[in-house]
Amino acid sequence: MMQACGTQFGYNRHPDQDRTAGSPAEHPVIVVGAGPVGLSLAIDLAQRGQPAVLLDDADRIGEGSRAICFSKRSLEYWDRLGVAQRMVDKGVVWSVGKIFHGADQLYQFNLLPEQGHKMPAFINLQQFYAEAYLVERAAQLPGIDLRWRNKVAGLEQRNDSVLLTIETPDGPYRLAARYLVACDGARSSLRRLVGAEFRGQQFEDQFLIADVKMTAEFPTERWFWFDPPFHAGRSALLHRQPDDIWRIDLQLSPDADPVAEKLPENVRPRIARMLGHNAFEFVWISLYKFQCRRMEKFIHDRVVFAGDAAHQVSPFGARGANSGLEDAENLAWKLARVLDGTSPERLLESYHIERSAAADENIRESTRSTDFMAPSSRQEARLRQAVLALARHTEFGKRMINGGRLSVPSVYDTPLSTPDSDSWRGGPPPGASMPDAPLHDPDGRPMFLSEAFVKAGKKFTLLEFANGASPDLPDDIGVIRTGAAGFDDPSGLLSERYGAAPGVAYLFRPDGYVAARFRHPTAAAINAALARATATERGL
């Protein structure tokens, strides 16, 4: 069997290890776990001027493909971190999915049917590539101190800091931090150290993942089967990855022997029946059961949890890694403001409010998908059969099929948002993410709104559809202004997507979410919305 691509990093002793236990080195923030979530968070913090120590107990990345589907929202976040284009160039871009019942196609969908976005709906990219690109980006930033083979073995909460005991090949040492962010995955040791556990549901059905290398003429689409002829009574999924690698998921029975089912000699006949040939090599084989559960609280004093350490969902719908990246995006700007003293600590409470609600939504969607794909009762099985039969003849039947509803950006019901005071017929409401659109900059060069947002400083930014003089704004607010001497909207898509007319303005948060919108903006209204979104007014 071929080995999944991997990169190994050497352990390096750090001067912090030479300090006495009684006077440990102190850092503003320590991030534990150098996966996509931890790396992205550390990069985001460093770009906001906050140094971060990033610890990982391993010395390598790339053990298997693991997550492969990264959403448009994740790519837009990575674009702000300086790595998205590399991901897109290497990845397999797709937007079309097809659902089959038996050998027959029931319907297809397009996740990005409209044009005028910088990033595609989804890319497929093996996680080890994503991590490698993020590690290289982190190495470019002097504010990130990445330490391999540093394992957190102990944790002590103090009034104004967290004290850690770190195990290394040279023995233990201690570190202190104002905040600790746990991005150490589903088996989080930090979750255990703070005495917290998951609540939720574990599913008994097992799924076989096989990454195979082959030359194939299948289109670059997501194909999902219910009861396929090559795997009767179960479900199957086929996805293309870079390097002529194909991801295949096969549902197995709950009582299948996990050891026997992973043996290549047992997997090969299953894959050969699916493909109709034997001309492939195995790159990675894994078997998993999955869980839909989360921590009750994402913040435990000065320890903040993100990604799989905070919540878990089934892999169907690509909601795991993408929701973890939304955690990082949500947390980074808030933690940076708290660390530099421009917002009070209570701003961090909104991280739990917003991201725990997003986790609940992802768990609901993931559980519904699992119940439909792997019914656990006769009633659920009968319902699925009825829906699949209806879908052959009706549009509403097609809409009821659930083969894994794919990840979409969260919409926050949050105290940071200023409720609308005017009526709106379109455009993203407060708490929604910023839709992209094509623009021309003041010099006539084509660009996208998402790029203009980066150039404005990735801070609170006002998008103005200009109508005469602009209101006076604080110095720390960026401005994207359309109209005379500003950005141009030659396609009209910007105005269309924002339901805009002359005079309209949107206030974006540093994570690209809408904090407020105004039909007739005034300096007082904008300042009030800014105070609310930064928790510098009462109300959070």
C-alpha positions in Angstrom: 0.0 0.0 0.0 1.3 3.5 -0.9 1.9 5.8 2.1 0.0 9.1 2.4 2.3 12.0 1.9 3.8 13.4 5.1 6.4 15.8 6.4 8.4 15.4 9.6 9.8 18.2 11.6 12.7 18.1 14.1 12.4 18.8 17.7 14.3 22.0 18.8 15.1 22.9 22.3 13.8 26.4 23.2 15.4 28.9 25.7 12.2 28.8 27.7 13.2 25.3 28.8 16.2 26.7 30.6 14.2 28.7 33.0 13.5 27.5 36.5 10.1 26.0 37.3 9.5 28.9 39.7 9.9 31.6 37.0 8.4 30.2 33.8 8.3 32.2 30.6 5.1 34.1 30.1 3.4 34.6 26.7 0.2 36.4 25.7 -1.4 33.3 24.1 -0.5 29.7 23.7 -2.3 27.6 21.0 -2.2 23.8 21.4 -2.5 21.7 18.2 -0.9 22.4 14.9 -3.7 21.2 12.7 -5.6 23.5 10.3 -7.5 25.2 13.1 -4.6 25.9 15.4 -2.3 26.9 12.6 -4.9 29.3 11.1 -5.6 30.8 14.5 -1.9 31.4 15.2 -1.4 33.0 11.8 -4.4 35.2 12.2 -3.2 36.4 15.6 0.3 37.1 14.3 -1.1 39.1 11.4 -3.0 41.1 14.0 0.2 41.9 15.9 -0.3 39.3 18.7 2.6 36.8 19.1 1.5 33.2 19.6 3.3 30.1 20.9 2.0 27.0 19.0 2.6 23.6 20.6 2.1 20.2 19.0 2.9 16.8 20.6 3.8 15.2 17.3 6.7 16.0 14.9 4.9 15.4 11.6 1.9 16.2 9.5 0.2 14.2 6.8 -0.9 10.9 8.3 -3.7 10.1 5.9 -5.9 12.5 3.9 -8.4 13.0 6.7 -10.4 16.2 5.9 -10.5 16.9 2.2 -13.5 19.3 1.5 -12.8 22.9 2.2 -15.6 25.4 1.6 -15.8 28.8 0.0 -16.0 30.5 3.5 -12.8 28.6 4.6 -11.0 29.7 1.4 -12.0 33.3 1.9 -10.6 33.1 5.5 -7.4 31.5 4.2 -7.2 34.2 1.6 -6.9 36.7 4.4 -4.2 34.6 5.9 -2.2 34.5 2.6 -2.5 30.8 1.7 -5.8 30.4 -0.2 -4.6 30.7 -3.8 -2.0 28.0 -3.2 -4.7 25.8 -1.8 -7.0 26.5 -4.9 -4.1 25.9 -7.3 -3.3 22.5 -5.9 -6.9 21.5 -5.0 -9.6 20.1 -7.1 -12.3 22.7 -7.7 -15.9 21.5 -7.7 -19.5 22.8 -7.2 -21.7 20.1 -8.7 -23.0 17.1 -6.8 -25.1 14.1 -7.9 -27.3 11.8 -5.9 -28.0 8.2 -7.1 -30.5 5.6 -6.0 -29.3 2.2 -7.2 -27.9 2.8 -10.6 -30.2 5.8 -11.4 -29.4 9.4 -10.9 -32.1 11.2 -9.0 -30.9 14.7 -9.3 -27.9 17.0 -9.2 -27.1 20.3 -7.5 -24.8 23.3 -8.0 -23.4 24.9 -4.8 -22.3 28.1 -6.6 -24.6 28.7 -9.6 -23.7 32.4 -9.8 -20.6 34.1 -11.0 -18.6 37.0 -9.5 -16.9 35.3 -6.5 -13.1 35.1 -6.1 -13.3 31.7 -4.4 -15.0 28.5 -5.6 -17.8 26.7 -3.8 -15.5 23.9 -2.6 -12.1 22.5 -3.2 -10.9 19.0 -2.4 -7.4 19.0 -1.0 -5.8 16.4 1.3 -5.4 17.8 4.8 -1.6 17.2 4.8 -1.3 19.7 1.9 -3.4 22.3 3.7 -1.3 21.8 6.9 2.0 22.0 5.0 1.0 25.3 3.4 -0.1 26.7 6.7 3.2 25.6 8.4 5.2 27.3 5.7 3.1 30.5 6.1 3.5 30.4 9.9 7.3 30.1 9.4 7.2 33.4 7.4 5.7 35.3 10.4 8.1 36.3 13.2 5.2 36.4 15.7 4.7 32.6 15.6 6.8 30.2 17.7 6.0 26.7 16.6 7.3 24.0 18.9 7.1 20.3 17.8 7.1 17.4 20.3 5.9 19.7 23.1 3.0 17.9 24.9 0.9 19.6 27.5 0.9 17.3 30.6 -0.5 19.6 33.2 -2.6 22.7 33.6 -3.2 25.1 36.4 -5.7 28.0 36.2 -4.7 31.2 37.9 -6.5 34.5 38.3 -4.8 36.2 35.4 -3.0 33.3 33.6 -2.7 29.6 32.9 0.3 27.7 34.0 1.3 24.7 31.8 3.6 21.7 32.3 5.1 20.7 29.0 6.8 17.3 28.3 9.6 17.2 25.7 12.3 14.8 24.7 14.6 16.8 27.0 12.2 16.6 29.9 9.5 18.8 31.3 9.4 22.5 31.6 6.7 25.1 32.5 5.1 27.9 30.5 2.5 30.6 31.5 0.0 32.4 29.2 -2.7 34.9 29.6 -4.9 32.7 27.4 -4.6 29.1 26.2 -6.5 27.9 23.1 -7.1 24.2 22.8 -7.1 23.1 19.1 -5.9 19.6 20.0 -8.6 17.6 18.3 -11.3 15.1 19.1 -9.2 13.3 21.7 -8.3 16.6 23.4 -6.1 16.1 26.5 -6.8 19.7 27.5 -10.5 18.9 27.6 -9.7 16.2 30.2 -7.4 18.6 32.1 -10.1 21.1 32.7 -12.6 18.3 33.6 -14.9 18.8 30.7 -16.5 16.2 28.4 -18.7 16.0 25.4 -22.5 15.7 25.4 -24.3 14.2 22.4 -24.7 11.1 20.4 -22.4 8.4 19.1 -23.6 6.4 16.0 -22.9 2.7 15.7 -22.7 2.5 11.9 -19.2 2.1 10.6 -17.8 3.7 7.5 -14.8 2.6 5.5 -12.6 5.2 3.9 -10.3 4.2 1.1 -8.1 6.7 -0.7 -7.0 5.1 -4.0 -4.7 6.2 -6.8 -5.9 5.6 -10.3 -6.5 7.2 -13.7 -10.2 7.7 -14.2 -12.5 9.7 -16.5 -15.1 10.5 -13.8 -16.1 14.2 -13.8 -15.0 16.4 -10.9 -18.2 16.1 -9.0 -19.4 14.7 -5.7 -21.3 11.4 -6.3 -23.4 9.9 -3.5 -25.3 6.6 -3.8 -28.1 5.1 -1.8 -28.3 1.3 -2.2 -25.8 1.2 -5.1 -25.6 -2.1 -7.2 -22.0 -2.5 -6.1 -22.7 -2.1 -2.4 -26.3 -3.3 -1.9 -28.3 -2.0 1.1 -25.7 0.6 2.0 -24.5 4.0 0.9 -21.3 5.1 -1.0 -19.5 8.3 -1.8 -16.9 9.2 -4.4 -14.8 12.3 -4.5 -11.7 13.3 -6.6 -8.6 14.6 -4.9 -5.3 16.0 -6.4 -2.6 13.6 -7.7 -5.1 11.2 -9.2 -6.3 10.2 -5.7 -10.0 9.3 -5.2 -11.7 9.3 -1.9 -14.3 6.5 -1.5 -16.6 6.1 1.5 -18.5 2.9 2.0 -21.1 2.3 4.7 -20.6 -0.9 6.7 -22.9 -2.7 9.1 -22.6 -1.9 12.8 -21.3 -5.4 13.6 -18.6 -5.4 10.9 -15.2 -6.5 12.3 -13.1 -3.3 12.1 -9.8 -5.1 12.0 -10.8 -7.4 9.2 -12.6 -4.7 7.2 -9.4 -2.6 7.0 -7.2 -5.3 5.5 -6.3 -4.4 1.9 -7.2 -7.9 0.7 -10.7 -7.4 2.0 -11.1 -3.8 0.8 -9.9 -4.5 -2.7 -12.9 -6.6 -3.9 -15.3 -3.9 -2.6 -13.5 -1.1 -4.5 -13.1 -3.3 -7.6 -16.9 -3.9 -7.7 -17.5 -0.2 -7.4 -15.1 0.8 -10.1 -15.5 -2.1 -12.5 -11.7 -2.7 -12.6 -8.7 -3.6 -10.4 -6.3 -1.0 -11.7 -5.7 1.1 -8.5 -3.4 1.3 -5.6 -4.3 2.0 -2.0 -3.0 5.2 -0.5 -4.8 5.2 2.8 -7.5 3.0 4.5 -9.4 3.8 7.6 -12.5 2.8 9.4 -14.5 5.1 11.7 -17.6 5.5 13.7 -18.7 9.1 14.3 -20.2 11.2 16.9 -22.3 14.4 17.0 -21.6 16.1 20.3 -20.0 19.2 21.9 -18.7 20.7 25.1 -21.3 22.5 27.2 -19.0 25.5 27.5 -16.3 26.5 24.9 -14.5 28.7 27.5 -13.2 27.5 30.8 -11.8 30.5 32.6 -8.7 31.2 30.5 -8.8 28.1 28.4 -10.7 28.4 25.1 -11.7 25.4 23.0 -12.0 25.4 19.2 -12.4 22.9 16.4 -12.8 19.2 17.1 -11.7 19.8 20.7 -14.9 21.7 21.2 -17.4 19.9 18.9 -17.7 16.9 16.7 -20.0 16.0 13.8 -20.2 13.3 11.1 -17.9 13.9 8.1 -20.9 14.0 5.7 -21.5 17.6 4.7 -17.9 18.7 5.3 -18.8 20.4 8.5 -16.0 19.3 10.7 -12.8 21.2 9.5 -14.8 24.0 8.0 -16.6 24.7 11.3 -13.3 24.6 13.1 -11.9 27.2 10.8 -14.9 29.4 11.5 -14.1 29.0 15.2 -10.5 30.3 14.5 -11.8 33.2 12.4 -14.4 34.1 15.0 -11.9 33.9 17.9 -8.8 35.5 16.5 -10.0 39.1 16.2 -11.7 39.0 19.6 -8.7 37.6 21.4 -6.4 40.1 19.7 -8.6 43.0 20.9 -8.7 41.7 24.5 -5.0 41.2 24.5 -4.2 44.7 23.3 -6.7 46.2 25.7 -9.1 47.7 23.1 -12.0 45.5 24.2 -12.9 44.0 27.6 -12.6 40.4 28.4 -16.4 40.0 28.1 -16.0 40.2 24.3 -14.8 36.6 24.5 -18.1 35.5 25.8 -19.5 36.2 22.4 -17.2 33.5 21.0 -19.1 30.9 23.0 -22.5 32.4 22.2 -21.9 32.5 18.5 -19.8 29.3 17.9 -21.8 27.0 20.3 -25.0 28.0 18.4 -23.2 27.2 15.2 -22.1 23.8 16.6 -25.7 23.1 17.6 -26.8 23.8 14.0 -24.0 21.7 12.5 -24.9 18.8 14.9 -28.6 19.1 14.0 -27.8 18.9 10.3 -25.2 16.2 10.7 -27.6 14.1 12.8 -30.4 14.5 10.3 -28.0 13.4 7.5 -26.9 10.4 9.5 -30.4 9.4 10.3 -31.4 9.5 6.7 -28.2 7.8 5.3 -28.0 5.1 8.0 -31.5 4.7 9.5 -31.5 3.1 12.9 -35.2 2.0 13.1 -37.8 0.5 10.8 -39.7 3.8 10.8 -36.6 5.8 9.6 -35.9 3.1 6.9 -39.5 3.3 5.6 -39.3 7.1 5.5 -36.1 7.0 3.5 -37.5 4.5 1.0 -40.6 6.6 0.6 -38.6 9.8 0.0 -36.3 8.0 -2.5 -39.3 6.7 -4.4 -40.9 10.2 -4.4 -37.7 11.8 -5.6 -37.9 9.9 -8.9 -41.0 11.8 -9.8 -41.3 15.0 -7.8 -39.2 18.0 -7.0 -40.3 18.2 -3.4 -39.1 14.6 -3.0 -35.7 15.5 -4.3 -35.5 18.3 -1.7 -36.2 15.9 1.1 -33.2 13.6 0.3 -30.3 14.1 2.7 -27.0 12.8 1.5 -25.1 15.2 3.7 -26.2 18.8 3.6 -22.9 20.6 2.8 -21.3 23.3 5.0 -22.6 26.8 4.7 -21.4 29.9 6.6 -22.9 30.4 10.0 -25.5 33.1 10.7 -25.1 34.5 14.2 -27.9 35.6 16.5 -25.6 37.6 18.6 -25.5 40.5 21.0 -22.7 42.0 18.9 -25.1 42.8 16.1 -27.1 46.0 15.8 -30.7 45.1 14.8 -32.0 46.7 11.7 -33.9 49.9 12.2 -35.0 50.2 8.6 -36.8 47.8 6.2 -34.7 45.8 3.8 -35.7 43.7 0.8 -32.3 42.1 0.3 -28.7 42.0 1.3 -27.0 40.2 4.2 -28.6 40.9 7.6 -26.6 41.6 10.7 -24.9 38.4 11.9 -24.5 37.1 8.3 -21.2 36.7 6.4 -20.1 39.2 3.8 -21.0 38.1 0.2 -18.2 38.6 -2.3 -18.7 40.6 -5.5 -16.5 41.9 -8.4 -15.3 45.5 -8.3 -12.9 47.9 -10.0 -10.6 49.8 -7.7 -10.2 53.6 -7.9 -7.5 53.1 -10.6 -9.8 50.9 -12.7 -8.1 47.5 -11.8 -10.5 44.5 -11.4 -10.6 43.0 -7.9 -13.1 41.5 -5.5 -14.8 42.9 -2.4 -13.0 40.3 -0.4 -9.7 41.7 -1.6 -10.7 45.2 -0.9 -11.6 44.1 2.7 -8.1 42.8 3.1 -6.6 46.0 1.8 -8.7 48.0 4.2 -6.9 46.2 7.0 -9.0 43.2 8.0 -10.5 45.4 10.8 -13.9 46.9 11.3 -14.7 48.3 7.8 -17.5 50.4 6.4 -18.8 49.5 2.9 -20.4 52.7 1.6 -22.6 53.1 -1.4 -21.7 56.8 -1.6 -24.2 59.6 -1.9 -22.4 62.8 -1.2 -20.4 63.4 1.9 -19.5 60.5 4.2 -20.0 60.6 8.0 -17.0 61.3 10.2 -15.5 57.9 11.2 -13.1 56.8 13.9 -9.5 56.3 12.6 -9.6 52.6 13.3 -12.4 51.9 10.8 -11.4 51.0 7.3 -13.5 52.3 4.4 -14.6 50.7 1.0 -16.4 53.5 -0.8 -18.2 53.1 -4.1 -19.0 56.0 -6.4 -17.0 59.0 -7.5 -13.2 58.7 -6.8 -13.9 55.3 -5.1 -14.6 51.7 -6.1 -16.7 51.0 -9.2 -19.4 48.3 -9.4 -19.4 47.7 -13.2 -21.4 44.4 -13.1 -24.0 45.8 -10.6 -23.5 42.6 -8.6 -22.3 44.4 -5.5 -25.4 46.6 -5.3 -27.6 43.6 -6.1 -26.1 41.3 -3.4 -26.3 44.1 -0.8 -29.8 45.3 -1.7 -28.1 48.7 -2.0 -29.1 52.2 -3.0 -27.1 55.4 -2.8 -26.4 56.3 0.8 -26.5 52.7 2.1 -23.7 51.4 4.3 -22.6 48.1 5.9 -20.3 47.8 8.9 -18.2 44.6 8.7 -16.6 43.0 11.6 -12.9 42.0 11.3 -14.0 38.4 10.5 -16.1 39.6 7.5 -19.5 39.4 9.3 -22.1 42.1 9.1 -22.2 44.0 12.4 -24.8 46.6 11.3 -26.3 48.1 8.2 -27.8 51.5 7.6 -30.1 53.2 5.1 -29.0 56.6 6.2 -25.7 56.2 8.2 -24.7 58.8 10.7 -21.5 59.0 12.7 -23.5 58.5 15.9 -25.2 55.3 14.6 -21.9 53.9 13.3 -20.1 54.6 16.6 -22.9 53.0 18.5 -22.8 49.9 16.3 -19.0 49.7 16.7 -19.3 50.0 20.5 -21.8 47.2 20.5 -19.7 44.9 18.3 -16.6 45.5 20.4 -18.4 45.0 23.7 -17.3 48.4 24.8 -20.9 49.3 25.6 -23.3 47.6 28.0 -25.5 44.8 26.5 -23.3 41.8 26.0 
